[in-house]
Amino acid sequence: MGKYFEIGETDDESGAGADLKLLTPEQTLDEATNCWPGIGVAPDGYVPVASCLIGTGDYYYINVNDGPGGPLYRIYHEAVGEHGYKANEAVAVVLSNYERLLEYVEP
């Protein structure tokens, strides 16, 4: 994979801005099955697709239940744990359509 993306604060629907890198298939599997928040959100259809490059520890996800062209989400790692999570506190929409991510690819 190795692709990098930068989404400015005004384009990020959560208002935070995002610098991210796509995960390899191995990293996706590891994050979803061995790490939090992946373990906690995978049963709800979330699949990790990218990691944060600015050091927050948050990952970016798509949701298989949304189908093609669904949102790109940021899931706050500190808001998900063995106790579960509240979607309105843990999940933020970054882009309403994950395909728009291609607009922000870094050369």
N, CA, C and O atoms as a GROMACS GRO file, in nm:
protein
  428
    1MET      N    1   0.084  -0.118   0.000
    1MET     CA    2   0.000   0.000   0.000
    1MET      C    3   0.089   0.125   0.000
    1MET      O    4   0.123   0.176  -0.107
    2GLY      N    5   0.126   0.174   0.118
    2GLY     CA    6   0.221   0.282   0.126
    2GLY      C    7   0.173   0.418   0.079
    2GLY      O    8   0.254   0.509   0.066
    3LYS      N    9   0.045   0.436   0.053
    3LYS     CA   10  -0.005   0.565   0.007
    3LYS      C   11  -0.036   0.654   0.127
    3LYS      O   12  -0.088   0.608   0.228
    4TYR      N   13  -0.001   0.782   0.112
    4TYR     CA   14  -0.023   0.881   0.216
    4TYR      C   15  -0.128   0.980   0.169
    4TYR      O   16  -0.139   1.010   0.050
    5PHE      N   17  -0.206   1.031   0.265
    5PHE     CA   18  -0.314   1.124   0.235
    5PHE      C   19  -0.317   1.233   0.340
    5PHE      O   20  -0.291   1.209   0.458
    6GLU      N   21  -0.349   1.354   0.297
    6GLU     CA   22  -0.364   1.466   0.388
    6GLU      C   23  -0.498   1.534   0.358
    6GLU      O   24  -0.521   1.584   0.248
    7ILE      N   25  -0.584   1.535   0.459
    7ILE     CA   26  -0.716   1.597   0.447
    7ILE      C   27  -0.717   1.717   0.541
    7ILE      O   28  -0.699   1.702   0.662
    8GLY      N   29  -0.739   1.834   0.486
    8GLY     CA   30  -0.741   1.956   0.567
    8GLY      C   31  -0.861   1.962   0.660
    8GLY      O   32  -0.960   1.892   0.641
    9GLU      N   33  -0.851   2.047   0.760
    9GLU     CA   34  -0.958   2.063   0.859
    9GLU      C   35  -1.091   2.100   0.794
    9GLU      O   36  -1.196   2.056   0.839
   10THR      N   37  -1.086   2.180   0.689
   10THR     CA   38  -1.212   2.224   0.627
   10THR      C   39  -1.275   2.113   0.543
   10THR      O   40  -1.396   2.116   0.520
   11ASP      N   41  -1.196   2.017   0.497
   11ASP     CA   42  -1.250   1.906   0.418
   11ASP      C   43  -1.288   1.786   0.504
   11ASP      O   44  -1.371   1.705   0.463
   12ASP      N   45  -1.229   1.775   0.621
   12ASP     CA   46  -1.260   1.666   0.715
   12ASP      C   47  -1.393   1.701   0.782
   12ASP      O   48  -1.404   1.803   0.850
   13GLU      N   49  -1.493   1.616   0.764
   13GLU     CA   50  -1.625   1.646   0.818
   13GLU      C   51  -1.628   1.654   0.970
   13GLU      O   52  -1.720   1.712   1.027
   14SER      N   53  -1.527   1.596   1.037
   14SER     CA   54  -1.520   1.607   1.183
   14SER      C   55  -1.451   1.737   1.225
   14SER      O   56  -1.457   1.776   1.342
   15GLY      N   57  -1.386   1.805   1.128
   15GLY     CA   58  -1.320   1.932   1.155
   15GLY      C   59  -1.179   1.921   1.209
   15GLY      O   60  -1.115   2.023   1.235
   16ALA      N   61  -1.129   1.800   1.226
   16ALA     CA   62  -0.997   1.781   1.287
   16ALA      C   63  -0.882   1.782   1.187
   16ALA      O   64  -0.769   1.816   1.222
   17GLY      N   65  -0.909   1.746   1.063
   17GLY     CA   66  -0.803   1.726   0.966
   17GLY      C   67  -0.742   1.589   0.986
   17GLY      O   68  -0.754   1.531   1.094
   18ALA      N   69  -0.678   1.536   0.883
   18ALA     CA   70  -0.624   1.401   0.893
   18ALA      C   71  -0.503   1.384   0.804
   18ALA      O   72  -0.502   1.425   0.688
   19ASP      N   73  -0.400   1.323   0.860
   19ASP     CA   74  -0.283   1.276   0.785
   19ASP      C   75  -0.281   1.126   0.807
   19ASP      O   76  -0.270   1.080   0.921
   20LEU      N   77  -0.292   1.049   0.700
   20LEU     CA   78  -0.305   0.905   0.719
   20LEU      C   79  -0.230   0.827   0.613
   20LEU      O   80  -0.194   0.878   0.507
   21LYS      N   81  -0.206   0.701   0.647
   21LYS     CA   82  -0.137   0.608   0.557
   21LYS      C   83  -0.219   0.480   0.549
   21LYS      O   84  -0.264   0.427   0.651
   22LEU      N   85  -0.239   0.431   0.426
   22LEU     CA   86  -0.314   0.307   0.409
   22LEU      C   87  -0.239   0.191   0.473
   22LEU      O   88  -0.116   0.186   0.472
   23LEU      N   89  -0.316   0.099   0.529
   23LEU     CA   90  -0.260  -0.021   0.591
   23LEU      C   91  -0.239  -0.130   0.487
   23LEU      O   92  -0.308  -0.134   0.385
   24THR      N   93  -0.144  -0.217   0.514
   24THR     CA   94  -0.130  -0.338   0.434
   24THR      C   95  -0.239  -0.436   0.478
   24THR      O   96  -0.297  -0.417   0.585
   25PRO      N   97  -0.269  -0.538   0.400
   25PRO     CA   98  -0.367  -0.638   0.444
   25PRO      C   99  -0.328  -0.701   0.579
   25PRO      O  100  -0.415  -0.728   0.662
   26GLU      N  101  -0.200  -0.725   0.600
   26GLU     CA  102  -0.155  -0.783   0.727
   26GLU      C  103  -0.179  -0.688   0.844
   26GLU      O  104  -0.220  -0.731   0.951
   27GLN      N  105  -0.154  -0.560   0.823
   27GLN     CA  106  -0.178  -0.461   0.928
   27GLN      C  107  -0.328  -0.449   0.957
   27GLN      O  108  -0.367  -0.435   1.073
   28THR      N  109  -0.410  -0.456   0.853
   28THR     CA  110  -0.555  -0.450   0.872
   28THR      C  111  -0.602  -0.566   0.958
   28THR      O  112  -0.678  -0.546   1.053
   29LEU      N  113  -0.558  -0.685   0.927
   29LEU     CA  114  -0.596  -0.803   1.004
   29LEU      C  115  -0.548  -0.793   1.148
   29LEU      O  116  -0.623  -0.824   1.241
   30ASP      N  117  -0.424  -0.749   1.168
   30ASP     CA  118  -0.370  -0.736   1.303
   30ASP      C  119  -0.449  -0.635   1.384
   30ASP      O  120  -0.486  -0.663   1.498
   31GLU      N  121  -0.476  -0.518   1.327
   31GLU     CA  122  -0.550  -0.414   1.399
   31GLU      C  123  -0.692  -0.459   1.432
   31GLU      O  124  -0.743  -0.428   1.540
   32ALA      N  125  -0.755  -0.532   1.343
   32ALA     CA  126  -0.894  -0.575   1.364
   32ALA      C  127  -0.906  -0.689   1.464
   32ALA      O  128  -1.011  -0.704   1.528
   33THR      N  129  -0.802  -0.769   1.479
   33THR     CA  130  -0.815  -0.890   1.562
   33THR      C  131  -0.729  -0.890   1.688
   33THR      O  132  -0.756  -0.967   1.781
   34ASN      N  133  -0.627  -0.806   1.694
   34ASN     CA  134  -0.535  -0.810   1.808
   34ASN      C  135  -0.525  -0.680   1.886
   34ASN      O  136  -0.463  -0.677   1.992
   35CYS      N  137  -0.585  -0.572   1.836
   35CYS     CA  138  -0.568  -0.439   1.898
   35CYS      C  139  -0.702  -0.372   1.921
   35CYS      O  140  -0.802  -0.399   1.854
   36TRP      N  141  -0.700  -0.283   2.020
   36TRP     CA  142  -0.816  -0.197   2.041
   36TRP      C  143  -0.791  -0.067   1.968
   36TRP      O  144  -0.678  -0.020   1.971
   37PRO      N  145  -0.886  -0.006   1.904
   37PRO     CA  146  -1.029  -0.034   1.908
   37PRO      C  147  -1.077  -0.138   1.810
   37PRO      O  148  -1.196  -0.172   1.810
   38GLY      N  149  -0.989  -0.190   1.725
   38GLY     CA  150  -1.032  -0.285   1.623
   38GLY      C  151  -1.114  -0.401   1.677
   38GLY      O  152  -1.217  -0.436   1.621
   39ILE      N  153  -1.068  -0.460   1.786
   39ILE     CA  154  -1.139  -0.572   1.848
   39ILE      C  155  -1.281  -0.533   1.884
   39ILE      O  156  -1.376  -0.609   1.865
   40GLY      N  157  -1.296  -0.414   1.937
   40GLY     CA  158  -1.426  -0.370   1.986
   40GLY      C  159  -1.525  -0.328   1.880
   40GLY      O  160  -1.646  -0.338   1.900
   41VAL      N  161  -1.475  -0.281   1.766
   41VAL     CA  162  -1.566  -0.230   1.663
   41VAL      C  163  -1.587  -0.326   1.546
   41VAL      O  164  -1.680  -0.309   1.468
   42ALA      N  165  -1.500  -0.428   1.534
   42ALA     CA  166  -1.513  -0.524   1.424
   42ALA      C  167  -1.649  -0.594   1.420
   42ALA      O  168  -1.703  -0.613   1.312
   43PRO      N  169  -1.707  -0.632   1.535
   43PRO     CA  170  -1.838  -0.696   1.530
   43PRO      C  171  -1.947  -0.608   1.468
   43PRO      O  172  -2.050  -0.659   1.423
   44ASP      N  173  -1.926  -0.478   1.467
   44ASP     CA  174  -2.024  -0.385   1.408
   44ASP      C  175  -1.993  -0.354   1.262
   44ASP      O  176  -2.055  -0.266   1.203
   45GLY      N  177  -1.897  -0.426   1.203
   45GLY     CA  178  -1.867  -0.412   1.061
   45GLY      C  179  -1.754  -0.319   1.025
   45GLY      O  180  -1.724  -0.301   0.907
   46TYR      N  181  -1.688  -0.259   1.124
   46TYR     CA  182  -1.579  -0.166   1.095
   46TYR      C  183  -1.452  -0.242   1.058
   46TYR      O  184  -1.414  -0.339   1.124
   47VAL      N  185  -1.386  -0.195   0.952
   47VAL     CA  186  -1.262  -0.255   0.902
   47VAL      C  187  -1.157  -0.145   0.897
   47VAL      O  188  -1.177  -0.044   0.830
   48PRO      N  189  -1.044  -0.164   0.967
   48PRO     CA  190  -0.939  -0.062   0.963
   48PRO      C  191  -0.872  -0.056   0.826
   48PRO      O  192  -0.839  -0.159   0.767
   49VAL      N  193  -0.854   0.066   0.776
   49VAL     CA  194  -0.793   0.082   0.644
   49VAL      C  195  -0.672   0.175   0.644
   49VAL      O  196  -0.593   0.172   0.549
   50ALA      N  197  -0.655   0.256   0.748
   50ALA     CA  198  -0.545   0.352   0.750
   50ALA      C  199  -0.509   0.388   0.894
   50ALA      O  200  -0.591   0.380   0.985
   51SER      N  201  -0.383   0.430   0.911
   51SER     CA  202  -0.336   0.474   1.042
   51SER      C  203  -0.306   0.622   1.039
   51SER      O  204  -0.280   0.680   0.933
   52CYS      N  205  -0.308   0.682   1.156
   52CYS     CA  206  -0.280   0.824   1.171
   52CYS      C  207  -0.130   0.848   1.166
   52CYS      O  208  -0.053   0.772   1.226
   53LEU      N  209  -0.088   0.952   1.096
   53LEU     CA  210   0.054   0.985   1.085
   53LEU      C  211   0.098   1.096   1.180
   53LEU      O  212   0.215   1.131   1.185
   54ILE      N  213   0.004   1.152   1.255
   54ILE     CA  214   0.042   1.261   1.345
   54ILE      C  215   0.054   1.216   1.490
   54ILE      O  216   0.075   1.298   1.580
   55GLY      N  217   0.040   1.086   1.514
   55GLY     CA  218   0.066   1.033   1.647
   55GLY      C  219  -0.051   1.022   1.742
   55GLY      O  220  -0.030   1.004   1.862
   56THR      N  221  -0.174   1.034   1.694
   56THR     CA  222  -0.288   1.025   1.784
   56THR      C  223  -0.316   0.882   1.828
   56THR      O  224  -0.373   0.860   1.935
   57GLY      N  225  -0.276   0.785   1.748
   57GLY     CA  226  -0.308   0.646   1.777
   57GLY      C  227  -0.443   0.604   1.723
   57GLY      O  228  -0.483   0.489   1.738
   58ASP      N  229  -0.514   0.697   1.661
   58ASP     CA  230  -0.645   0.666   1.604
   58ASP      C  231  -0.627   0.605   1.466
   58ASP      O  232  -0.534   0.638   1.392
   59TYR      N  233  -0.719   0.514   1.432
   59TYR     CA  234  -0.717   0.452   1.300
   59TYR      C  235  -0.840   0.496   1.223
   59TYR      O  236  -0.937   0.548   1.280
   60TYR      N  237  -0.834   0.475   1.094
   60TYR     CA  238  -0.942   0.511   1.003
   60TYR      C  239  -1.005   0.383   0.951
   60TYR      O  240  -0.936   0.285   0.922
   61TYR      N  241  -1.137   0.385   0.940
   61TYR     CA  242  -1.213   0.265   0.910
   61TYR      C  243  -1.317   0.291   0.802
   61TYR      O  244  -1.361   0.404   0.781
   62ILE      N  245  -1.355   0.184   0.735
   62ILE     CA  246  -1.478   0.181   0.657
   62ILE      C  247  -1.568   0.081   0.728
   62ILE      O  248  -1.522   0.009   0.816
   63ASN      N  249  -1.694   0.077   0.690
   63ASN     CA  250  -1.786  -0.018   0.751
   63ASN      C  251  -1.850  -0.101   0.640
   63ASN      O  252  -1.910  -0.046   0.548
   64VAL      N  253  -1.836  -0.233   0.650
   64VAL     CA  254  -1.889  -0.321   0.546
   64VAL      C  255  -2.041  -0.310   0.534
   64VAL      O  256  -2.096  -0.343   0.429
   65ASN      N  257  -2.107  -0.265   0.637
   65ASN     CA  258  -2.252  -0.251   0.634
   65ASN      C  259  -2.297  -0.130   0.551
   65ASN      O  260  -2.413  -0.121   0.513
   66ASP      N  261  -2.205  -0.038   0.524
   66ASP     CA  262  -2.238   0.081   0.445
   66ASP      C  263  -2.240   0.053   0.295
   66ASP      O  264  -2.304   0.126   0.220
   67GLY      N  265  -2.170  -0.051   0.251
   67GLY     CA  266  -2.162  -0.080   0.108
   67GLY      C  267  -2.066   0.011   0.037
   67GLY      O  268  -2.001   0.095   0.100
   68PRO      N  269  -2.055  -0.003  -0.095
   68PRO     CA  270  -1.962   0.079  -0.174
   68PRO      C  271  -1.992   0.228  -0.159
   68PRO      O  272  -2.108   0.271  -0.157
   69GLY      N  273  -1.886   0.305  -0.148
   69GLY     CA  274  -1.902   0.451  -0.139
   69GLY      C  275  -1.946   0.499  -0.003
   69GLY      O  276  -1.990   0.613   0.010
   70GLY      N  277  -1.935   0.415   0.100
   70GLY     CA  278  -1.973   0.457   0.235
   70GLY      C  279  -1.870   0.553   0.293
   70GLY      O  280  -1.770   0.584   0.228
   71PRO      N  281  -1.894   0.600   0.414
   71PRO     CA  282  -1.804   0.696   0.477
   71PRO      C  283  -1.668   0.638   0.516
   71PRO      O  284  -1.651   0.517   0.530
   72LEU      N  285  -1.572   0.728   0.533
   72LEU     CA  286  -1.445   0.699   0.597
   72LEU      C  287  -1.458   0.753   0.739
   72LEU      O  288  -1.491   0.870   0.759
   73TYR      N  289  -1.433   0.668   0.837
   73TYR     CA  290  -1.449   0.704   0.977
   73TYR      C  291  -1.315   0.712   1.048
   73TYR      O  292  -1.220   0.643   1.012
   74ARG      N  293  -1.308   0.798   1.149
   74ARG     CA  294  -1.200   0.797   1.246
   74ARG      C  295  -1.261   0.738   1.373
   74ARG      O  296  -1.368   0.781   1.417
   75ILE      N  297  -1.192   0.640   1.431
   75ILE     CA  298  -1.240   0.584   1.557
   75ILE      C  299  -1.137   0.617   1.663
   75ILE      O  300  -1.020   0.580   1.653
   76TYR      N  301  -1.183   0.688   1.765
   76TYR     CA  302  -1.096   0.734   1.872
   76TYR      C  303  -1.060   0.615   1.962
   76TYR      O  304  -1.147   0.558   2.029
   77HIS      N  305  -0.932   0.579   1.964
   77HIS     CA  306  -0.890   0.458   2.034
   77HIS      C  307  -0.918   0.463   2.183
   77HIS      O  308  -0.941   0.358   2.244
   78GLU      N  309  -0.917   0.579   2.242
   78GLU     CA  310  -0.941   0.588   2.387
   78GLU      C  311  -1.089   0.575   2.422
   78GLU      O  312  -1.123   0.562   2.540
   79ALA      N  313  -1.177   0.578   2.323
   79ALA     CA  314  -1.322   0.571   2.348
   79ALA      C  315  -1.378   0.430   2.331
   79ALA      O  316  -1.498   0.409   2.345
   80VAL      N  317  -1.291   0.334   2.300
   80VAL     CA  318  -1.335   0.196   2.278
   80VAL      C  319  -1.250   0.104   2.364
   80VAL      O  320  -1.127   0.114   2.366
   81GLY      N  321  -1.316   0.013   2.434
   81GLY     CA  322  -1.241  -0.082   2.516
   81GLY      C  323  -1.328  -0.201   2.550
   81GLY      O  324  -1.435  -0.220   2.492
   82GLU      N  325  -1.283  -0.279   2.644
   82GLU     CA  326  -1.356  -0.398   2.686
   82GLU      C  327  -1.496  -0.366   2.734
   82GLU      O  328  -1.585  -0.452   2.730
   83HIS      N  329  -1.518  -0.245   2.780
   83HIS     CA  330  -1.649  -0.200   2.827
   83HIS      C  331  -1.745  -0.169   2.713
   83HIS      O  332  -1.864  -0.146   2.736
   84GLY      N  333  -1.695  -0.168   2.591
   84GLY     CA  334  -1.777  -0.132   2.476
   84GLY      C  335  -1.748   0.010   2.432
   84GLY      O  336  -1.641   0.063   2.460
   85TYR      N  337  -1.842   0.070   2.364
   85TYR     CA  338  -1.824   0.208   2.318
   85TYR      C  339  -1.958   0.270   2.285
   85TYR      O  340  -2.056   0.201   2.256
   86LYS      N  341  -1.961   0.401   2.289
   86LYS     CA  342  -2.076   0.479   2.245
   86LYS      C  343  -2.039   0.537   2.110
   86LYS      O  344  -1.947   0.618   2.100
   87ALA      N  345  -2.111   0.498   2.006
   87ALA     CA  346  -2.077   0.540   1.870
   87ALA      C  347  -2.067   0.691   1.857
   87ALA      O  348  -1.979   0.741   1.786
   88ASN      N  349  -2.154   0.765   1.922
   88ASN     CA  350  -2.152   0.911   1.908
   88ASN      C  351  -2.030   0.975   1.972
   88ASN      O  352  -1.998   1.090   1.943
   89GLU      N  353  -1.959   0.901   2.059
   89GLU     CA  354  -1.837   0.952   2.120
   89GLU      C  355  -1.710   0.893   2.057
   89GLU      O  356  -1.604   0.955   2.061
   90ALA      N  357  -1.721   0.775   2.000
   90ALA     CA  358  -1.603   0.703   1.951
   90ALA      C  359  -1.581   0.713   1.801
   90ALA      O  360  -1.468   0.695   1.754
   91VAL      N  361  -1.686   0.741   1.725
   91VAL     CA  362  -1.679   0.734   1.579
   91VAL      C  363  -1.710   0.871   1.519
   91VAL      O  364  -1.811   0.933   1.552
   92ALA      N  365  -1.623   0.915   1.430
   92ALA     CA  366  -1.645   1.042   1.361
   92ALA      C  367  -1.632   1.020   1.211
   92ALA      O  368  -1.543   0.949   1.165
   93VAL      N  369  -1.720   1.081   1.135
   93VAL     CA  370  -1.711   1.075   0.989
   93VAL      C  371  -1.606   1.175   0.944
   93VAL      O  372  -1.612   1.293   0.977
   94VAL      N  373  -1.509   1.126   0.866
   94VAL     CA  374  -1.405   1.212   0.810
   94VAL      C  375  -1.446   1.254   0.668
   94VAL      O  376  -1.440   1.372   0.633
   95LEU      N  377  -1.487   1.156   0.588
   95LEU     CA  378  -1.538   1.181   0.453
   95LEU      C  379  -1.668   1.104   0.436
   95LEU      O  380  -1.676   0.989   0.478
   96SER      N  381  -1.768   1.164   0.377
   96SER     CA  382  -1.896   1.097   0.360
   96SER      C  383  -1.889   0.984   0.258
   96SER      O  384  -1.977   0.898   0.254
   97ASN      N  385  -1.785   0.984   0.174
   97ASN     CA  386  -1.764   0.879   0.076
   97ASN      C  387  -1.615   0.848   0.074
   97ASN      O  388  -1.534   0.934   0.039
   98TYR      N  389  -1.579   0.726   0.113
   98TYR     CA  390  -1.437   0.693   0.122
   98TYR      C  391  -1.364   0.703  -0.012
   98TYR      O  392  -1.241   0.716  -0.014
   99GLU      N  393  -1.436   0.697  -0.124
   99GLU     CA  394  -1.372   0.710  -0.255
   99GLU      C  395  -1.312   0.849  -0.275
   99GLU      O  396  -1.222   0.866  -0.357
  100ARG      N  397  -1.363   0.947  -0.201
  100ARG     CA  398  -1.308   1.082  -0.210
  100ARG      C  399  -1.165   1.090  -0.155
  100ARG      O  400  -1.094   1.188  -0.180
  101LEU      N  401  -1.124   0.988  -0.083
  101LEU     CA  402  -0.988   0.986  -0.030
  101LEU      C  403  -0.886   1.004  -0.141
  101LEU      O  404  -0.779   1.061  -0.119
  102LEU      N  405  -0.916   0.956  -0.260
  102LEU     CA  406  -0.824   0.968  -0.373
  102LEU      C  407  -0.793   1.113  -0.409
  102LEU      O  408  -0.690   1.142  -0.469
  103GLU      N  409  -0.882   1.204  -0.372
  103GLU     CA  410  -0.858   1.347  -0.398
  103GLU      C  411  -0.744   1.402  -0.314
  103GLU      O  412  -0.690   1.509  -0.344
  104TYR      N  413  -0.706   1.330  -0.208
  104TYR     CA  414  -0.609   1.381  -0.112
  104TYR      C  415  -0.477   1.304  -0.108
  104TYR      O  416  -0.398   1.321  -0.016
  105VAL      N  417  -0.454   1.220  -0.208
  105VAL     CA  418  -0.331   1.142  -0.213
  105VAL      C  419  -0.211   1.234  -0.226
  105VAL      O  420  -0.212   1.329  -0.304
  106GLU      N  421  -0.107   1.204  -0.149
  106GLU     CA  422   0.016   1.281  -0.154
  106GLU      C  423   0.109   1.217  -0.257
  106GLU      O  424   0.117   1.094  -0.265
  107PRO      N  425   0.177   1.297  -0.335
  107PRO     CA  426   0.269   1.241  -0.438
  107PRO      C  427   0.385   1.166  -0.375
  107PRO      O  428   0.470   1.114  -0.447
   0.00000   0.00000   0.00000
